[in-house]
Amino acid sequence: MNVFGIGLPEMGLIMVVALLIFGPKKLPEIGRSVGKAVRGFQEASNEFQSEFKREAEQIEEAVKSSAELETKHLEAAKSEKEAAGSSPMT
């Protein structure tokens, strides 16, 4: 088990030190506060990831549509040039 890079022995040592510092009455309250903070951080992280993915998809779509338009303009210019080159001069 590895939480935030802390193994089981380290977690046990932290719990013993916290028990000695805060006492058994305050420890559950502190645990709830830490749990809420971690949950809030996870939710914010997930929200940031989804927002980042959404923006990346929008940028990708914009680049694709821009590339398609540019290709169409190049093809139109090429066909105009060919049409102008093949018309007889008087």
VEXDREN-200459 format. One record per residue (C-alpha): residue number from 1; residue in one letter; x, y, z. Coordinates in nm, 3 decimals. Layout:
% residues N
<node><n>NUM</n><res>A</res><X>X</X><Y>Y</Y><Z>Z</Z></node>
...
% end
This chain:
% residues 90
<node><n>1</n><res>M</res><X>0.000</X><Y>0.000</Y><Z>0.000</Z></node>
<node><n>2</n><res>N</res><X>0.146</X><Y>0.333</Y><Z>-0.106</Z></node>
<node><n>3</n><res>V</res><X>-0.041</X><Y>0.660</Y><Z>-0.048</Z></node>
<node><n>4</n><res>F</res><X>0.130</X><Y>0.983</Y><Z>-0.159</Z></node>
<node><n>5</n><res>G</res><X>0.464</X><Y>0.799</Y><Z>-0.165</Z></node>
<node><n>6</n><res>I</res><X>0.424</X><Y>0.694</Y><Z>0.200</Z></node>
<node><n>7</n><res>G</res><X>0.438</X><Y>0.322</Y><Z>0.278</Z></node>
<node><n>8</n><res>L</res><X>0.260</X><Y>0.133</Y><Z>0.553</Z></node>
<node><n>9</n><res>P</res><X>0.540</X><Y>0.162</Y><Z>0.816</Z></node>
<node><n>10</n><res>E</res><X>0.568</X><Y>0.537</Y><Z>0.766</Z></node>
<node><n>11</n><res>M</res><X>0.189</X><Y>0.574</Y><Z>0.785</Z></node>
<node><n>12</n><res>G</res><X>0.186</X><Y>0.381</Y><Z>1.115</Z></node>
<node><n>13</n><res>L</res><X>0.459</X><Y>0.602</Y><Z>1.259</Z></node>
<node><n>14</n><res>I</res><X>0.266</X><Y>0.915</Y><Z>1.157</Z></node>
<node><n>15</n><res>M</res><X>-0.049</X><Y>0.778</Y><Z>1.323</Z></node>
<node><n>16</n><res>V</res><X>0.137</X><Y>0.703</Y><Z>1.649</Z></node>
<node><n>17</n><res>V</res><X>0.293</X><Y>1.052</Y><Z>1.655</Z></node>
<node><n>18</n><res>A</res><X>-0.046</X><Y>1.211</Y><Z>1.580</Z></node>
<node><n>19</n><res>L</res><X>-0.206</X><Y>1.008</Y><Z>1.859</Z></node>
<node><n>20</n><res>L</res><X>0.060</X><Y>1.124</Y><Z>2.104</Z></node>
<node><n>21</n><res>I</res><X>0.035</X><Y>1.489</Y><Z>1.997</Z></node>
<node><n>22</n><res>F</res><X>-0.344</X><Y>1.531</Y><Z>1.963</Z></node>
<node><n>23</n><res>G</res><X>-0.481</X><Y>1.258</Y><Z>2.187</Z></node>
<node><n>24</n><res>P</res><X>-0.751</X><Y>1.001</Y><Z>2.114</Z></node>
<node><n>25</n><res>K</res><X>-1.041</X><Y>1.249</Y><Z>2.137</Z></node>
<node><n>26</n><res>K</res><X>-0.917</X><Y>1.487</Y><Z>1.866</Z></node>
<node><n>27</n><res>L</res><X>-0.778</X><Y>1.224</Y><Z>1.627</Z></node>
<node><n>28</n><res>P</res><X>-1.112</X><Y>1.126</Y><Z>1.459</Z></node>
<node><n>29</n><res>E</res><X>-1.196</X><Y>1.492</Y><Z>1.402</Z></node>
<node><n>30</n><res>I</res><X>-0.856</X><Y>1.557</Y><Z>1.246</Z></node>
<node><n>31</n><res>G</res><X>-0.896</X><Y>1.244</Y><Z>1.031</Z></node>
<node><n>32</n><res>R</res><X>-1.230</X><Y>1.368</Y><Z>0.899</Z></node>
<node><n>33</n><res>S</res><X>-1.081</X><Y>1.708</Y><Z>0.817</Z></node>
<node><n>34</n><res>V</res><X>-0.790</X><Y>1.551</Y><Z>0.632</Z></node>
<node><n>35</n><res>G</res><X>-1.028</X><Y>1.317</Y><Z>0.446</Z></node>
<node><n>36</n><res>K</res><X>-1.246</X><Y>1.608</Y><Z>0.336</Z></node>
<node><n>37</n><res>A</res><X>-0.940</X><Y>1.801</Y><Z>0.221</Z></node>
<node><n>38</n><res>V</res><X>-0.810</X><Y>1.506</Y><Z>0.018</Z></node>
<node><n>39</n><res>R</res><X>-1.156</X><Y>1.448</Y><Z>-0.135</Z></node>
<node><n>40</n><res>G</res><X>-1.181</X><Y>1.816</Y><Z>-0.229</Z></node>
<node><n>41</n><res>F</res><X>-0.837</X><Y>1.802</Y><Z>-0.388</Z></node>
<node><n>42</n><res>Q</res><X>-0.933</X><Y>1.493</Y><Z>-0.589</Z></node>
<node><n>43</n><res>E</res><X>-1.254</X><Y>1.656</Y><Z>-0.712</Z></node>
<node><n>44</n><res>A</res><X>-1.068</X><Y>1.970</Y><Z>-0.814</Z></node>
<node><n>45</n><res>S</res><X>-0.807</X><Y>1.758</Y><Z>-0.991</Z></node>
<node><n>46</n><res>N</res><X>-1.072</X><Y>1.562</Y><Z>-1.181</Z></node>
<node><n>47</n><res>E</res><X>-1.251</X><Y>1.884</Y><Z>-1.279</Z></node>
<node><n>48</n><res>F</res><X>-0.923</X><Y>2.032</Y><Z>-1.403</Z></node>
<node><n>49</n><res>Q</res><X>-0.850</X><Y>1.720</Y><Z>-1.608</Z></node>
<node><n>50</n><res>S</res><X>-1.193</X><Y>1.718</Y><Z>-1.770</Z></node>
<node><n>51</n><res>E</res><X>-1.170</X><Y>2.090</Y><Z>-1.849</Z></node>
<node><n>52</n><res>F</res><X>-0.823</X><Y>2.040</Y><Z>-1.997</Z></node>
<node><n>53</n><res>K</res><X>-0.944</X><Y>1.750</Y><Z>-2.214</Z></node>
<node><n>54</n><res>R</res><X>-1.247</X><Y>1.949</Y><Z>-2.330</Z></node>
<node><n>55</n><res>E</res><X>-1.030</X><Y>2.245</Y><Z>-2.432</Z></node>
<node><n>56</n><res>A</res><X>-0.780</X><Y>2.017</Y><Z>-2.608</Z></node>
<node><n>57</n><res>E</res><X>-1.063</X><Y>1.858</Y><Z>-2.808</Z></node>
<node><n>58</n><res>Q</res><X>-1.197</X><Y>2.200</Y><Z>-2.908</Z></node>
<node><n>59</n><res>I</res><X>-0.852</X><Y>2.311</Y><Z>-3.023</Z></node>
<node><n>60</n><res>E</res><X>-0.808</X><Y>1.988</Y><Z>-3.217</Z></node>
<node><n>61</n><res>E</res><X>-1.143</X><Y>2.038</Y><Z>-3.392</Z></node>
<node><n>62</n><res>A</res><X>-1.053</X><Y>2.399</Y><Z>-3.477</Z></node>
<node><n>63</n><res>V</res><X>-0.720</X><Y>2.291</Y><Z>-3.625</Z></node>
<node><n>64</n><res>K</res><X>-0.887</X><Y>2.017</Y><Z>-3.831</Z></node>
<node><n>65</n><res>S</res><X>-1.151</X><Y>2.253</Y><Z>-3.971</Z></node>
<node><n>66</n><res>S</res><X>-0.886</X><Y>2.515</Y><Z>-4.044</Z></node>
<node><n>67</n><res>A</res><X>-0.674</X><Y>2.258</Y><Z>-4.228</Z></node>
<node><n>68</n><res>E</res><X>-0.976</X><Y>2.145</Y><Z>-4.431</Z></node>
<node><n>69</n><res>L</res><X>-1.057</X><Y>2.503</Y><Z>-4.529</Z></node>
<node><n>70</n><res>E</res><X>-0.697</X><Y>2.570</Y><Z>-4.626</Z></node>
<node><n>71</n><res>T</res><X>-0.692</X><Y>2.256</Y><Z>-4.842</Z></node>
<node><n>72</n><res>K</res><X>-1.012</X><Y>2.365</Y><Z>-5.017</Z></node>
<node><n>73</n><res>H</res><X>-0.868</X><Y>2.714</Y><Z>-5.082</Z></node>
<node><n>74</n><res>L</res><X>-0.548</X><Y>2.567</Y><Z>-5.224</Z></node>
<node><n>75</n><res>E</res><X>-0.742</X><Y>2.331</Y><Z>-5.451</Z></node>
<node><n>76</n><res>A</res><X>-0.963</X><Y>2.618</Y><Z>-5.571</Z></node>
<node><n>77</n><res>A</res><X>-0.660</X><Y>2.837</Y><Z>-5.642</Z></node>
<node><n>78</n><res>K</res><X>-0.489</X><Y>2.552</Y><Z>-5.828</Z></node>
<node><n>79</n><res>S</res><X>-0.795</X><Y>2.487</Y><Z>-6.044</Z></node>
<node><n>80</n><res>E</res><X>-0.827</X><Y>2.861</Y><Z>-6.121</Z></node>
<node><n>81</n><res>K</res><X>-0.463</X><Y>2.874</Y><Z>-6.222</Z></node>
<node><n>82</n><res>E</res><X>-0.503</X><Y>2.570</Y><Z>-6.445</Z></node>
<node><n>83</n><res>A</res><X>-0.818</X><Y>2.717</Y><Z>-6.600</Z></node>
<node><n>84</n><res>A</res><X>-0.642</X><Y>3.048</Y><Z>-6.668</Z></node>
<node><n>85</n><res>G</res><X>-0.341</X><Y>2.870</Y><Z>-6.818</Z></node>
<node><n>86</n><res>S</res><X>-0.549</X><Y>2.656</Y><Z>-7.055</Z></node>
<node><n>87</n><res>S</res><X>-0.765</X><Y>2.939</Y><Z>-7.196</Z></node>
<node><n>88</n><res>P</res><X>-0.661</X><Y>3.053</Y><Z>-7.542</Z></node>
<node><n>89</n><res>M</res><X>-0.496</X><Y>3.392</Y><Z>-7.576</Z></node>
<node><n>90</n><res>T</res><X>-0.610</X><Y>3.629</Y><Z>-7.851</Z></node>
% end
